Amino acid sequence: MKVAVTGASGLTGSLVVRKLQERGHTPLAVVRSQDKADELCASYANLDVALADVTGPDARASLETALGGADALIICTSAKPKLDFWSLPGVIFGKMMGNKDAKPRFSFPAGAAPRDVDYEGTRVQIAAAKAAGVSHVVLLSSMAGTLPEHFLNVSMDKIVLWKRRAEMELIASGLEYTVIHPGGLLPHYGQKEPAPGGQRALVVGVDDALMERDAAGRVIPREDVAALCVLALDTPEARGRSFDVVSSPPGEGAAFSGDMAALLSSLSGENCDYSKPANLEELLG
C-alpha cells in the first residue's frame, strides 16, 4: 500500500515512516522543505519524498499532486509552539508561592498558529486527499479536545480545540477515517531519555475520560502511537473510529501485542462524542 505521511520529518511522523517500511508499505514522506527531505532520505533507504507546505498559498495543488496514487494518508502535522522564556520566572515564583497551576506562556510563528496548521492546514489535506482519490485518512490529533480549560488550549492558542474542529471536517468529508487522540507523547520535546514502544500496556477511551488517570498513566511513547497509525490501515475495526489512547507505566499490565482490533474491542463500539464541548464554535470565535 502506498501511504502518504504529512509532517513526516517530525518526531512522531518520522516514526510513522519507519513503521510503514517495517510492515511492507510504501511510504511517501511529505515535508515542507528540501532540507527536511534530505534529512529523511539520509535516514531511510529508497524513500519517496514530496514537497508541500500545508499552510502555503499553493497547498491544495501541491498536496493533490503529492497524493496522486496514494492509497492512504496519515496526517501528522501540528503547529509547533515556542516557549516564552520570560514567562519562566513568574512560573517559578508562582510554584514557590504554592500556585500549582502556574504555567509558562507559548507563542507561534506568524502564519503557523494552530488555526493555520491544525485547522486550515488539515482541512486542505482532507480536501486534497478526497480529490486525489485517497481511500483512508488517519488523523493524529491529541487528547484534551473536550477540555477548553486544559493547559494546551489555554496557553497554546486553543490548539486541541482547533484540532477537534478539523476532526469534524474529516468525519463529515465522506472519507474513510481513523482519528487517534494520544496522551502526552514520550519522549517530550528536548527530552533525552528514550521511550521505546512495544513495552507498555495501552489503554483506550473516549472524550478525555483517560485524563482522570494519574500523570504517569496519561502519556504514551511516540513509537506506540506511530504503530497504531500504521496498524489502523490494516485493521477494519479501526475505520470510522475516533478514540483516545494512553499507556500504563512500564511493568504494569501486558505490553501491547499489536492486535489493534482487540485493543479497540474494549470500547464496545463507542466513539468520541463531537457534541462536546457544546460551545466549540463559540470558543473558537
SELUM-941598 format. One line per field, with one value per residue (C-alpha): residue in three letters; z, x, y; residue number from 1. Coordinates in Angstrom, 2 decimals, decimal comma, always signed. Each point is the difference from the previous one (the first is absolute). Layout:
BEGIN
resn c(ALA | ...)
Z c(Z | ...)
X c(X | ...)
Y c(Y | ...)
resi c(NUM | ...)
//
This chain:
BEGIN
resn c(MET | LYS | VAL | ALA | VAL | THR | GLY | ALA | SER | GLY | LEU | THR | GLY | SER | LEU | VAL | VAL | ARG | LYS | LEU | GLN | GLU | ARG | GLY | HIS | THR | PRO | LEU | ALA | VAL | VAL | ARG | SER | GLN | ASP | LYS | ALA | ASP | GLU | LEU | CYS | ALA | SER | TYR | ALA | ASN | LEU | ASP | VAL | ALA | LEU | ALA | ASP | VAL | THR | GLY | PRO | ASP | ALA | ARG | ALA | SER | LEU | GLU | THR | ALA | LEU | GLY | GLY | ALA | ASP | ALA | LEU | ILE | ILE | CYS | THR | SER | ALA | LYS | PRO | LYS | LEU | ASP | PHE | TRP | SER | LEU | PRO | GLY | VAL | ILE | PHE | GLY | LYS | MET | MET | GLY | ASN | LYS | ASP | ALA | LYS | PRO | ARG | PHE | SER | PHE | PRO | ALA | GLY | ALA | ALA | PRO | ARG | ASP | VAL | ASP | TYR | GLU | GLY | THR | ARG | VAL | GLN | ILE | ALA | ALA | ALA | LYS | ALA | ALA | GLY | VAL | SER | HIS | VAL | VAL | LEU | LEU | SER | SER | MET | ALA | GLY | THR | LEU | PRO | GLU | HIS | PHE | LEU | ASN | VAL | SER | MET | ASP | LYS | ILE | VAL | LEU | TRP | LYS | ARG | ARG | ALA | GLU | MET | GLU | LEU | ILE | ALA | SER | GLY | LEU | GLU | TYR | THR | VAL | ILE | HIS | PRO | GLY | GLY | LEU | LEU | PRO | HIS | TYR | GLY | GLN | LYS | GLU | PRO | ALA | PRO | GLY | GLY | GLN | ARG | ALA | LEU | VAL | VAL | GLY | VAL | ASP | ASP | ALA | LEU | MET | GLU | ARG | ASP | ALA | ALA | GLY | ARG | VAL | ILE | PRO | ARG | GLU | ASP | VAL | ALA | ALA | LEU | CYS | VAL | LEU | ALA | LEU | ASP | THR | PRO | GLU | ALA | ARG | GLY | ARG | SER | PHE | ASP | VAL | VAL | SER | SER | PRO | PRO | GLY | GLU | GLY | ALA | ALA | PHE | SER | GLY | ASP | MET | ALA | ALA | LEU | LEU | SER | SER | LEU | SER | GLY | GLU | ASN | CYS | ASP | TYR | SER | LYS | PRO | ALA | ASN | LEU | GLU | GLU | LEU | LEU | GLY)
Z c(+0,00 | -0,87 | +3,02 | +0,11 | +3,32 | +0,60 | +2,78 | -0,85 | +1,32 | +3,49 | +3,04 | -0,44 | -3,77 | -0,62 | +2,17 | -2,11 | -3,10 | +1,66 | +1,10 | -3,51 | -1,42 | +2,67 | -0,90 | -3,71 | -1,06 | -2,31 | +1,86 | -1,74 | +2,35 | -0,52 | +1,44 | -0,26 | -1,18 | -1,94 | +3,14 | +1,82 | -3,01 | -0,05 | +3,72 | -0,42 | -3,06 | +1,95 | +2,66 | -2,12 | -3,06 | -3,24 | +1,49 | -2,25 | +1,01 | -1,12 | +0,89 | +1,17 | +2,61 | +1,43 | +0,83 | -3,26 | -2,75 | -2,31 | +2,71 | -1,66 | -3,40 | +1,35 | +2,33 | -2,73 | -2,14 | +2,87 | +0,92 | -3,53 | +0,10 | +3,79 | +1,59 | +3,42 | +1,82 | +3,56 | +1,23 | +2,57 | -0,48 | +3,02 | +0,95 | +1,92 | +3,06 | +1,07 | +3,71 | +1,34 | +2,27 | +1,66 | +1,47 | +1,91 | +2,98 | +0,68 | -0,18 | +2,40 | +2,42 | -0,25 | +0,81 | +2,99 | +1,24 | -0,30 | -3,33 | -1,53 | -3,09 | -1,03 | -3,62 | -2,50 | -3,07 | -3,59 | -3,38 | -3,64 | -3,10 | -2,23 | -2,36 | +1,96 | +2,94 | +0,88 | -2,10 | -3,00 | +0,38 | +2,05 | -1,51 | -3,39 | -0,77 | +0,84 | -1,95 | -3,14 | +0,48 | +0,29 | -3,14 | -1,92 | +1,15 | -1,20 | -3,36 | -0,44 | +0,68 | +3,31 | +1,62 | +3,70 | +2,15 | +3,41 | +1,97 | +2,93 | +2,42 | +3,79 | +3,17 | +1,69 | -2,84 | +2,41 | +2,58 | -0,89 | +3,35 | -0,59 | -0,03 | -3,70 | -0,92 | +2,48 | -0,63 | -3,62 | -1,98 | +0,44 | -1,91 | +0,84 | -0,55 | -3,51 | -0,49 | +1,09 | -2,47 | -2,77 | +1,12 | -0,53 | -3,55 | -0,67 | +1,39 | -2,14 | -3,14 | -0,89 | +0,04 | +1,97 | +3,15 | +3,24 | +2,58 | +2,75 | +3,12 | +1,88 | +3,45 | +0,68 | -2,51 | +1,20 | -0,22 | +0,43 | -2,13 | +1,22 | +2,16 | -0,49 | +1,86 | -2,59 | +0,18 | -2,17 | -1,27 | +0,35 | +3,71 | +1,66 | +0,32 | -2,01 | +1,22 | -2,22 | +0,88 | -1,30 | +0,81 | +2,23 | +2,70 | +0,13 | +1,31 | +3,38 | +0,19 | +1,89 | -1,89 | -0,67 | -1,62 | -2,28 | -2,30 | -2,85 | -1,96 | -3,44 | -1,43 | +1,25 | -1,51 | -3,33 | +0,11 | +0,53 | -2,93 | -2,26 | +1,47 | -0,63 | -3,74 | +0,27 | +2,71 | -1,25 | +3,56 | +0,06 | -2,83 | +0,98 | +3,48 | +2,19 | +3,30 | +2,71 | +0,93 | +2,78 | +1,46 | +3,44 | +1,71 | -0,96 | +1,72 | +0,66 | -2,11 | -3,15 | -2,75 | -3,08 | -2,25 | -3,25 | -0,28 | -0,56 | -0,41 | +3,44 | +1,47 | -1,43 | +1,05 | +3,56 | -1,22 | -1,09 | -3,11 | +1,87 | -1,77 | +1,12 | +0,25 | -2,18 | +1,74 | +2,70 | +0,82 | -0,77 | -0,67 | -2,22 | -2,71 | +2,60 | +1,65 | -3,31 | -0,84)
X c(+0,00 | +1,29 | -0,48 | +0,66 | +1,17 | -0,19 | +2,14 | +2,35 | +3,10 | -1,44 | +0,79 | -3,11 | -0,39 | +3,46 | -0,87 | -3,13 | +2,20 | +2,17 | -2,97 | -1,45 | +3,23 | +0,16 | -3,50 | +0,73 | -1,88 | +1,45 | +0,17 | -0,05 | +1,47 | -1,57 | +2,16 | +0,21 | +3,58 | +2,79 | +2,16 | -2,57 | -0,22 | +3,77 | +0,05 | -2,64 | +1,63 | +3,25 | -1,81 | -2,28 | +1,07 | -1,98 | -2,43 | -2,39 | -0,28 | -2,28 | +0,12 | -3,16 | -0,69 | -3,49 | -0,23 | +1,49 | -1,92 | +0,21 | -0,67 | -3,06 | +1,65 | +3,31 | -1,72 | -2,27 | +3,07 | +1,86 | -2,95 | -0,56 | +0,07 | +0,01 | -2,35 | +0,00 | +1,10 | +1,30 | -0,15 | +2,70 | +0,22 | -0,33 | +0,79 | +3,28 | -0,07 | +2,94 | +0,58 | -0,03 | +3,04 | -0,92 | -3,05 | +2,11 | +0,96 | -3,67 | -0,72 | +2,84 | -1,12 | -3,58 | +0,99 | +2,02 | -3,07 | -2,13 | -1,68 | -0,03 | -1,80 | +2,76 | +0,91 | +2,46 | -1,18 | +0,48 | -0,24 | -0,10 | +1,66 | -2,16 | -2,04 | +0,78 | -2,40 | -2,40 | -2,79 | +2,35 | +1,55 | -2,34 | -3,25 | +0,51 | +3,05 | -1,87 | -3,06 | +2,05 | +1,57 | -3,45 | -1,19 | +3,12 | -0,31 | -3,58 | +0,87 | +2,94 | -2,10 | +1,62 | -2,09 | +0,90 | +1,23 | +1,56 | +0,09 | +2,41 | -1,50 | +0,17 | -1,95 | -1,55 | -2,41 | -2,96 | +1,87 | +0,15 | +1,67 | +2,85 | +3,52 | +0,48 | -3,04 | +0,48 | +3,72 | +0,33 | -2,63 | -2,73 | +2,11 | -1,98 | -3,32 | +1,17 | +1,07 | -3,44 | -1,69 | +2,14 | -0,96 | -3,62 | +0,83 | +1,59 | -2,97 | -2,38 | +2,14 | -1,26 | +3,53 | +0,84 | +1,70 | +1,73 | +0,60 | +2,53 | +0,29 | +3,17 | +0,87 | +3,30 | +2,58 | +3,24 | +2,70 | -1,05 | +1,71 | +3,55 | -0,11 | +3,00 | -1,28 | -1,38 | -3,52 | -0,02 | -3,26 | -1,36 | +0,79 | -3,13 | -3,65 | -2,24 | -3,36 | -2,69 | -2,89 | -2,14 | -0,76 | +3,05 | -1,14 | +3,59 | +1,02 | -1,21 | +3,02 | +3,09 | +2,76 | +2,03 | -3,05 | -0,87 | +3,00 | +0,97 | +3,21 | +0,05 | +1,07 | -3,22 | -2,05 | +1,80 | -0,71 | -3,72 | -0,11 | +1,40 | -2,01 | -3,18 | +0,58 | -0,25 | -2,66 | -3,60 | -1,19 | +2,02 | -1,98 | -2,60 | +1,51 | +1,07 | +1,62 | +2,49 | +3,02 | +2,59 | +2,43 | +0,45 | +3,37 | +2,63 | -0,60 | -3,71 | -2,03 | +0,83 | +1,77 | -2,09 | +0,02 | -0,56 | -3,63 | -1,81 | -3,40 | +0,33 | +1,11 | -3,03 | -2,40 | +0,13 | -1,93 | -2,96 | -0,39 | -0,01 | +1,49 | +0,85 | -3,05 | +0,39 | -2,82 | +2,62 | +0,87 | -3,46 | +1,23 | +2,99 | -0,84 | -0,43 | +3,29 | +1,83 | -1,62)
Y c(+0,00 | +3,46 | +2,25 | +3,74 | +1,43 | +3,74 | +1,42 | -2,86 | +1,76 | +0,46 | -2,13 | -2,13 | +0,30 | -1,40 | -3,01 | -0,52 | -0,12 | -2,64 | -2,09 | +0,09 | -1,35 | -2,69 | -1,21 | -0,12 | +3,14 | +2,63 | +3,31 | +3,36 | +2,58 | +3,43 | +2,80 | +3,79 | +0,47 | -1,63 | +0,06 | -2,13 | -2,31 | -0,45 | -0,82 | -2,70 | -1,51 | -0,27 | -2,04 | -2,19 | -1,95 | +0,28 | +2,51 | +1,88 | +3,67 | +2,83 | +3,69 | +1,75 | +2,67 | -0,51 | +3,72 | +1,27 | +1,82 | -3,01 | -2,59 | -1,56 | -0,41 | -1,28 | -2,44 | -1,35 | -0,61 | -1,65 | -2,22 | -1,25 | -3,79 | -0,21 | -2,51 | +1,63 | +3,14 | +0,28 | +3,61 | +0,79 | +3,76 | +2,27 | +3,57 | +0,26 | +2,29 | +2,12 | +0,43 | +3,56 | -0,22 | +3,32 | -1,72 | -2,54 | +2,22 | +0,62 | -3,72 | -0,81 | +2,71 | -1,18 | -3,58 | +1,23 | +1,85 | -3,11 | +0,72 | -3,47 | +1,30 | +2,43 | -0,74 | +1,49 | +1,91 | -1,11 | +1,69 | -1,08 | +1,42 | +2,19 | -2,16 | -3,17 | +0,28 | -2,84 | +1,47 | +0,16 | -3,46 | -2,17 | +1,25 | +1,64 | -2,14 | -3,19 | +1,10 | +0,47 | -3,42 | -1,58 | +1,77 | -0,99 | -3,61 | -0,16 | +1,54 | -2,38 | -3,08 | -0,96 | -2,72 | +0,36 | +2,89 | -0,54 | +3,24 | +0,23 | +2,50 | +0,37 | -0,49 | +3,08 | +0,78 | +0,08 | +2,10 | +3,72 | +0,73 | -2,44 | +1,46 | -0,85 | +2,08 | +2,84 | +0,53 | -1,13 | +1,88 | -2,64 | -2,49 | -3,13 | +1,74 | +0,89 | -3,61 | -1,15 | +2,33 | -1,49 | -3,51 | +0,94 | +1,06 | -3,39 | -1,90 | +2,07 | -0,45 | -3,46 | -1,42 | -3,11 | +1,26 | -0,87 | +2,73 | -0,70 | +2,18 | -0,95 | +1,25 | +1,74 | -1,19 | -1,56 | +1,01 | +3,62 | +2,64 | +0,45 | -3,11 | -2,29 | -3,04 | -2,47 | -1,39 | -3,12 | -1,38 | -3,49 | -0,20 | +1,41 | -0,88 | +2,33 | +1,27 | +1,54 | +2,26 | +2,84 | +3,63 | +0,56 | -2,41 | -1,25 | +3,42 | -1,26 | -2,32 | +1,11 | +1,78 | -3,15 | -1,58 | +2,91 | -0,36 | -2,31 | -0,66 | +1,60 | -3,34 | -1,63 | +2,82 | -0,41 | -3,73 | +0,65 | +2,43 | -2,71 | -2,87 | +1,99 | -0,42 | -3,79 | -0,22 | +0,20 | +0,61 | +3,24 | +1,60 | +2,55 | +0,19 | +2,92 | -0,88 | +1,00 | -2,08 | +0,01 | -2,51 | -1,44 | +0,47 | -2,60 | -3,31 | +0,59 | -2,40 | -1,92 | +1,92 | +0,80 | -3,06 | +1,85 | -1,16 | +3,29 | -1,64 | -1,56 | +3,32 | +1,82 | -2,74 | +1,32 | +3,05 | -2,15 | +2,14 | +3,31 | +3,03 | +3,51 | +2,25 | +3,09 | +1,83 | +0,64 | +2,70 | +1,31 | +3,55 | -0,86 | +2,53 | +2,73 | -0,92 | +0,23 | +3,31)
resi c(1 | 2 | 3 | 4 | 5 | 6 | 7 | 8 | 9 | 10 | 11 | 12 | 13 | 14 | 15 | 16 | 17 | 18 | 19 | 20 | 21 | 22 | 23 | 24 | 25 | 26 | 27 | 28 | 29 | 30 | 31 | 32 | 33 | 34 | 35 | 36 | 37 | 38 | 39 | 40 | 41 | 42 | 43 | 44 | 45 | 46 | 47 | 48 | 49 | 50 | 51 | 52 | 53 | 54 | 55 | 56 | 57 | 58 | 59 | 60 | 61 | 62 | 63 | 64 | 65 | 66 | 67 | 68 | 69 | 70 | 71 | 72 | 73 | 74 | 75 | 76 | 77 | 78 | 79 | 80 | 81 | 82 | 83 | 84 | 85 | 86 | 87 | 88 | 89 | 90 | 91 | 92 | 93 | 94 | 95 | 96 | 97 | 98 | 99 | 100 | 101 | 102 | 103 | 104 | 105 | 106 | 107 | 108 | 109 | 110 | 111 | 112 | 113 | 114 | 115 | 116 | 117 | 118 | 119 | 120 | 121 | 122 | 123 | 124 | 125 | 126 | 127 | 128 | 129 | 130 | 131 | 132 | 133 | 134 | 135 | 136 | 137 | 138 | 139 | 140 | 141 | 142 | 143 | 144 | 145 | 146 | 147 | 148 | 149 | 150 | 151 | 152 | 153 | 154 | 155 | 156 | 157 | 158 | 159 | 160 | 161 | 162 | 163 | 164 | 165 | 166 | 167 | 168 | 169 | 170 | 171 | 172 | 173 | 174 | 175 | 176 | 177 | 178 | 179 | 180 | 181 | 182 | 183 | 184 | 185 | 186 | 187 | 188 | 189 | 190 | 191 | 192 | 193 | 194 | 195 | 196 | 197 | 198 | 199 | 200 | 201 | 202 | 203 | 204 | 205 | 206 | 207 | 208 | 209 | 210 | 211 | 212 | 213 | 214 | 215 | 216 | 217 | 218 | 219 | 220 | 221 | 222 | 223 | 224 | 225 | 226 | 227 | 228 | 229 | 230 | 231 | 232 | 233 | 234 | 235 | 236 | 237 | 238 | 239 | 240 | 241 | 242 | 243 | 244 | 245 | 246 | 247 | 248 | 249 | 250 | 251 | 252 | 253 | 254 | 255 | 256 | 257 | 258 | 259 | 260 | 261 | 262 | 263 | 264 | 265 | 266 | 267 | 268 | 269 | 270 | 271 | 272 | 273 | 274 | 275 | 276 | 277 | 278 | 279 | 280 | 281 | 282 | 283 | 284 | 285)
//
